[in-house]
Amino acid sequence: MMVNKIFKNRLRELREARKLTQQEVAKLLDIDHTTVSKHESGSRSLTPEDIQKYARLFKVESYELFIDPKALQGENEVALLR
């Protein structure tokens, strides 16, 4: 599923940009580190609460966890060329 791929890549990207380990994210969210690992690998489904926790931690809107910013950048560049 494409949404799952985008989310897991985005989650890893946000975590690494803040130089956090999966264990550190888990501690900040008060969840088990294996949950973070499974979310990043796409092997565990997300609950609405999970999405809210990640959004708050990374200071983004919930929907931004499901958008590939590189794809949006490309769309904006194409729009500017028109």
DOBASE-491029 format. One record per residue: residue in one letter; residue number from 1; x, y, z of N, C-alpha, C, O in turn. Coordinates in nm, 4 decimals. Example, Ala and Ser with C-alpha at 12.3 -4.5 7.8 and 13.67 -1.06 7.14 Angstrom:
<'A',1,<1.3190,-0.5690,0.7800>,<1.2300,-0.4500,0.7800>,<1.3200,-0.3300,0.7800>,<1.4236,-0.3319,0.8465>>
<'S',2,<1.2850,-0.2250,0.7080>,<1.3670,-0.1060,0.7140>,<1.2900,0.0030,0.7870>,<1.3409,0.1138,0.8039>>
***
This chain:
<'M',1,<0.0852,-0.1187,0.0000>,<0.0000,0.0000,0.0000>,<0.0889,0.1238,0.0000>,<0.1818,0.1336,0.0802>>
<'M',2,<0.0611,0.2177,-0.0887>,<0.1437,0.3362,-0.1066>,<0.1452,0.4254,0.0167>,<0.2503,0.4778,0.0536>>
<'V',3,<0.0297,0.4434,0.0810>,<0.0223,0.5292,0.1991>,<0.1137,0.4760,0.3080>,<0.1845,0.5529,0.3729>>
<'N',4,<0.1127,0.3454,0.3285>,<0.1976,0.2843,0.4297>,<0.3449,0.3088,0.3985>,<0.4229,0.3385,0.4890>>
<'K',5,<0.3835,0.2967,0.2732>,<0.5225,0.3191,0.2335>,<0.5628,0.4634,0.2595>,<0.6713,0.4902,0.3111>>
<'I',6,<0.4750,0.5558,0.2237>,<0.5046,0.6971,0.2474>,<0.5178,0.7230,0.3967>,<0.6119,0.7895,0.4403>>
<'F',7,<0.4231,0.6704,0.4760>,<0.4275,0.6954,0.6193>,<0.5556,0.6413,0.6808>,<0.6236,0.7131,0.7542>>
<'K',8,<0.5899,0.5163,0.6524>,<0.7073,0.4586,0.7170>,<0.8348,0.5329,0.6770>,<0.9243,0.5510,0.7595>>
<'N',9,<0.8434,0.5758,0.5511>,<0.9605,0.6529,0.5077>,<0.9624,0.7898,0.5753>,<1.0674,0.8377,0.6183>>
<'R',10,<0.8464,0.8511,0.5837>,<0.8355,0.9848,0.6446>,<0.8686,0.9792,0.7940>,<0.9368,1.0670,0.8468>>
<'L',11,<0.8200,0.8758,0.8605>,<0.8474,0.8601,1.0033>,<0.9978,0.8477,1.0270>,<1.0529,0.9150,1.1141>>
<'R',12,<1.0631,0.7631,0.9510>,<1.2085,0.7465,0.9649>,<1.2812,0.8776,0.9338>,<1.3748,0.9164,1.0037>>
<'E',13,<1.2363,0.9448,0.8280>,<1.2975,1.0712,0.7869>,<1.2879,1.1769,0.8982>,<1.3864,1.2440,0.9288>>
<'L',14,<1.1708,1.1909,0.9575>,<1.1517,1.2885,1.0653>,<1.2339,1.2525,1.1879>,<1.2921,1.3396,1.2524>>
<'R',15,<1.2384,1.1249,1.2194>,<1.3146,1.0802,1.3361>,<1.4641,1.1070,1.3158>,<1.5308,1.1606,1.4043>>
<'E',16,<1.5152,1.0694,1.1997>,<1.6574,1.0875,1.1725>,<1.6947,1.2358,1.1619>,<1.8050,1.2744,1.2007>>
<'A',17,<1.6052,1.3177,1.1105>,<1.6314,1.4613,1.0995>,<1.6504,1.5241,1.2375>,<1.7217,1.6234,1.2525>>
<'R',18,<1.5866,1.4658,1.3366>,<1.5994,1.5146,1.4746>,<1.7037,1.4369,1.5538>,<1.7193,1.4543,1.6746>>
<'K',19,<1.7751,1.3499,1.4809>,<1.8828,1.2698,1.5406>,<1.8352,1.1895,1.6618>,<1.9021,1.1837,1.7649>>
<'L',20,<1.7184,1.1282,1.6465>,<1.6617,1.0448,1.7519>,<1.6699,0.8982,1.7121>,<1.6575,0.8639,1.5945>>
<'T',21,<1.6905,0.8132,1.8099>,<1.6847,0.6696,1.7865>,<1.5399,0.6240,1.8027>,<1.4559,0.6977,1.8545>>
<'Q',22,<1.5122,0.5028,1.7583>,<1.3794,0.4473,1.7795>,<1.3502,0.4368,1.9291>,<1.2373,0.4597,1.9726>>
<'Q',23,<1.4510,0.4025,2.0065>,<1.4335,0.3902,2.1510>,<1.3984,0.5250,2.2134>,<1.3140,0.5323,2.3027>>
<'E',24,<1.4623,0.6305,2.1669>,<1.4338,0.7641,2.2203>,<1.2916,0.8084,2.1849>,<1.2214,0.8664,2.2678>>
<'V',25,<1.2503,0.7808,2.0621>,<1.1133,0.8140,2.0209>,<1.0138,0.7381,2.1077>,<0.9154,0.7942,2.1558>>
<'A',26,<1.0412,0.6100,2.1266>,<0.9516,0.5272,2.2088>,<0.9395,0.5830,2.3503>,<0.8301,0.5882,2.4065>>
<'K',27,<1.0503,0.6239,2.4065>,<1.0481,0.6785,2.5427>,<0.9674,0.8087,2.5471>,<0.8880,0.8300,2.6388>>
<'L',28,<0.9881,0.8949,2.4482>,<0.9152,1.0217,2.4435>,<0.7647,1.0008,2.4264>,<0.6841,1.0792,2.4764>>
<'L',29,<0.7281,0.8946,2.3555>,<0.5859,0.8667,2.3303>,<0.5260,0.7708,2.4321>,<0.4063,0.7425,2.4291>>
<'D',30,<0.6097,0.7214,2.5217>,<0.5665,0.6250,2.6234>,<0.5060,0.4998,2.5586>,<0.3985,0.4531,2.5963>>
<'I',31,<0.5796,0.4477,2.4595>,<0.5419,0.3228,2.3942>,<0.6658,0.2337,2.3878>,<0.7772,0.2797,2.4128>>
<'D',32,<0.6465,0.1088,2.3549>,<0.7577,0.0154,2.3444>,<0.8382,0.0447,2.2176>,<0.7817,0.0805,2.1143>>
<'H',33,<0.9695,0.0292,2.2263>,<1.0528,0.0596,2.1096>,<1.0230,-0.0323,1.9912>,<1.0463,0.0050,1.8762>>
<'T',34,<0.9716,-0.1525,2.0191>,<0.9381,-0.2417,1.9078>,<0.8191,-0.1878,1.8282>,<0.8051,-0.2169,1.7094>>
<'T',35,<0.7348,-0.1105,1.8930>,<0.6213,-0.0486,1.8225>,<0.6724,0.0515,1.7196>,<0.6247,0.0539,1.6061>>
<'V',36,<0.7683,0.1334,1.7583>,<0.8266,0.2305,1.6654>,<0.8930,0.1566,1.5492>,<0.8774,0.1945,1.4332>>
<'S',37,<0.9667,0.0517,1.5816>,<1.0333,-0.0278,1.4788>,<0.9324,-0.0867,1.3806>,<0.9537,-0.0835,1.2594>>
<'K',38,<0.8242,-0.1396,1.4327>,<0.7220,-0.2003,1.3468>,<0.6484,-0.0956,1.2635>,<0.6100,-0.1234,1.1499>>
<'H',39,<0.6285,0.0231,1.3177>,<0.5667,0.1298,1.2388>,<0.6594,0.1697,1.1246>,<0.6143,0.1901,1.0119>>
<'E',40,<0.7882,0.1806,1.1535>,<0.8840,0.2194,1.0499>,<0.9013,0.1116,0.9433>,<0.9326,0.1422,0.8282>>
<'S',41,<0.8813,-0.0128,0.9809>,<0.8951,-0.1205,0.8819>,<0.7637,-0.1463,0.8088>,<0.7612,-0.2168,0.7079>>
<'G',42,<0.6547,-0.0893,0.8596>,<0.5246,-0.1093,0.7988>,<0.4571,-0.2390,0.8388>,<0.3573,-0.2788,0.7786>>
<'S',43,<0.5113,-0.3052,0.9408>,<0.4550,-0.4339,0.9807>,<0.3496,-0.4225,1.0909>,<0.2936,-0.5235,1.1336>>
<'R',44,<0.3227,-0.3020,1.1364>,<0.2187,-0.2826,1.2376>,<0.1274,-0.1692,1.1944>,<0.1732,-0.0643,1.1491>>
<'S',45,<-0.0007,-0.1917,1.2088>,<-0.0995,-0.0892,1.1726>,<-0.0953,0.0264,1.2721>,<-0.0585,0.0106,1.3885>>
<'L',46,<-0.1342,0.1423,1.2219>,<-0.1397,0.2630,1.3047>,<-0.2799,0.2854,1.3574>,<-0.3785,0.2589,1.2887>>
<'T',47,<-0.2878,0.3338,1.4788>,<-0.4154,0.3783,1.5333>,<-0.4205,0.5300,1.5175>,<-0.3167,0.5931,1.4978>>
<'P',48,<-0.5386,0.5892,1.5256>,<-0.5464,0.7352,1.5234>,<-0.4622,0.7981,1.6353>,<-0.4047,0.9055,1.6176>>
<'E',49,<-0.4557,0.7310,1.7491>,<-0.3757,0.7825,1.8609>,<-0.2270,0.7811,1.8264>,<-0.1543,0.8742,1.8612>>
<'D',50,<-0.1817,0.6764,1.7583>,<-0.0414,0.6696,1.7160>,<-0.0082,0.7870,1.6258>,<0.0942,0.8531,1.6429>>
<'I',51,<-0.0949,0.8119,1.5307>,<-0.0728,0.9208,1.4350>,<-0.0645,1.0544,1.5081>,<0.0230,1.1357,1.4781>>
<'Q',52,<-0.1529,1.0776,1.6021>,<-0.1512,1.2024,1.6789>,<-0.0230,1.2153,1.7606>,<0.0358,1.3232,1.7679>>
<'K',53,<0.0199,1.1062,1.8215>,<0.1426,1.1105,1.9021>,<0.2630,1.1478,1.8166>,<0.3425,1.2341,1.8540>>
<'Y',54,<0.2758,1.0821,1.7014>,<0.3891,1.1126,1.6135>,<0.3821,1.2565,1.5629>,<0.4844,1.3248,1.5573>>
<'A',55,<0.2648,1.3025,1.5266>,<0.2489,1.4396,1.4766>,<0.2897,1.5408,1.5834>,<0.3616,1.6364,1.5543>>
<'R',56,<0.2444,1.5201,1.7056>,<0.2820,1.6116,1.8149>,<0.4332,1.6082,1.8394>,<0.4965,1.7126,1.8552>>
<'L',57,<0.4897,1.4891,1.8425>,<0.6329,1.4772,1.8687>,<0.7149,1.5509,1.7632>,<0.8087,1.6236,1.7958>>
<'F',58,<0.6787,1.5314,1.6370>,<0.7568,1.5902,1.5279>,<0.7079,1.7282,1.4857>,<0.7589,1.7870,1.3904>>
<'K',59,<0.6074,1.7794,1.5586>,<0.5550,1.9151,1.5348>,<0.5108,1.9345,1.3892>,<0.5477,2.0312,1.3225>>
<'V',60,<0.4303,1.8382,1.3434>,<0.3711,1.8469,1.2103>,<0.2223,1.8167,1.2226>,<0.1774,1.7618,1.3232>>
<'E',61,<0.1470,1.8525,1.1208>,<0.0061,1.8153,1.1164>,<-0.0018,1.6667,1.0850>,<0.0860,1.6123,1.0181>>
<'S',62,<-0.1050,1.6019,1.1323>,<-0.1201,1.4577,1.1110>,<-0.1098,1.4193,0.9640>,<-0.0432,1.3215,0.9301>>
<'Y',63,<-0.1744,1.4942,0.8773>,<-0.1738,1.4591,0.7353>,<-0.0340,1.4664,0.6747>,<-0.0063,1.3996,0.5751>>
<'E',64,<0.0546,1.5470,0.7339>,<0.1895,1.5605,0.6803>,<0.2721,1.4330,0.6961>,<0.3744,1.4163,0.6297>>
<'L',65,<0.2281,1.3438,0.7832>,<0.2970,1.2160,0.7992>,<0.2721,1.1245,0.6793>,<0.3421,1.0247,0.6618>>
<'F',66,<0.1735,1.1578,0.5975>,<0.1350,1.0733,0.4851>,<0.1636,1.1390,0.3501>,<0.1135,1.0946,0.2468>>
<'I',67,<0.2440,1.2447,0.3518>,<0.2774,1.3170,0.2288>,<0.4290,1.3130,0.2101>,<0.5053,1.3406,0.3026>>
<'D',68,<0.4698,1.2786,0.0906>,<0.6123,1.2783,0.0575>,<0.6510,1.4205,0.0170>,<0.6116,1.4672,-0.0899>>
<'P',69,<0.7279,1.4899,0.1016>,<0.7609,1.6298,0.0707>,<0.8409,1.6444,-0.0588>,<0.8332,1.7480,-0.1247>>
<'K',70,<0.9177,1.5416,-0.0957>,<0.9948,1.5477,-0.2206>,<0.9010,1.5476,-0.3406>,<0.9267,1.6161,-0.4396>>
<'A',71,<0.7934,1.4717,-0.3325>,<0.6966,1.4679,-0.4411>,<0.6269,1.6026,-0.4546>,<0.6033,1.6500,-0.5657>>
<'L',72,<0.5940,1.6639,-0.3418>,<0.5293,1.7953,-0.3457>,<0.6221,1.8998,-0.4037>,<0.5787,1.9871,-0.4790>>
<'Q',73,<0.7490,1.8916,-0.3693>,<0.8461,1.9875,-0.4207>,<0.8523,1.9776,-0.5725>,<0.8577,2.0795,-0.6413>>
<'G',74,<0.8516,1.8579,-0.6242>,<0.8529,1.8389,-0.7682>,<0.7299,1.8963,-0.8352>,<0.7392,1.9566,-0.9421>>
<'E',75,<0.6136,1.8776,-0.7722>,<0.4892,1.9333,-0.8272>,<0.4953,2.0848,-0.8296>,<0.4510,2.1468,-0.9262>>
<'N',76,<0.5492,2.1450,-0.7254>,<0.5593,2.2902,-0.7199>,<0.6539,2.3423,-0.8278>,<0.6280,2.4461,-0.8888>>
<'E',77,<0.7631,2.2701,-0.8512>,<0.8576,2.3118,-0.9538>,<0.7938,2.3040,-1.0917>,<0.8149,2.3921,-1.1751>>
<'V',78,<0.7160,2.1991,-1.1163>,<0.6470,2.1857,-1.2451>,<0.5463,2.2987,-1.2617>,<0.5353,2.3563,-1.3699>>
<'A',79,<0.4724,2.3312,-1.1548>,<0.3737,2.4388,-1.1617>,<0.4412,2.5729,-1.1917>,<0.3848,2.6558,-1.2632>>
<'L',80,<0.5602,2.5945,-1.1381>,<0.6302,2.7200,-1.1613>,<0.6784,2.7323,-1.3061>,<0.6939,2.8430,-1.3576>>
<'L',81,<0.7016,2.6191,-1.3705>,<0.7516,2.6207,-1.5083>,<0.6403,2.6491,-1.6087>,<0.6684,2.6830,-1.7237>>
<'R',82,<0.5153,2.6358,-1.5673>,<0.4035,2.6552,-1.6610>,<0.3794,2.7995,-1.6907>,<0.2891,2.8325,-1.7675>>
***
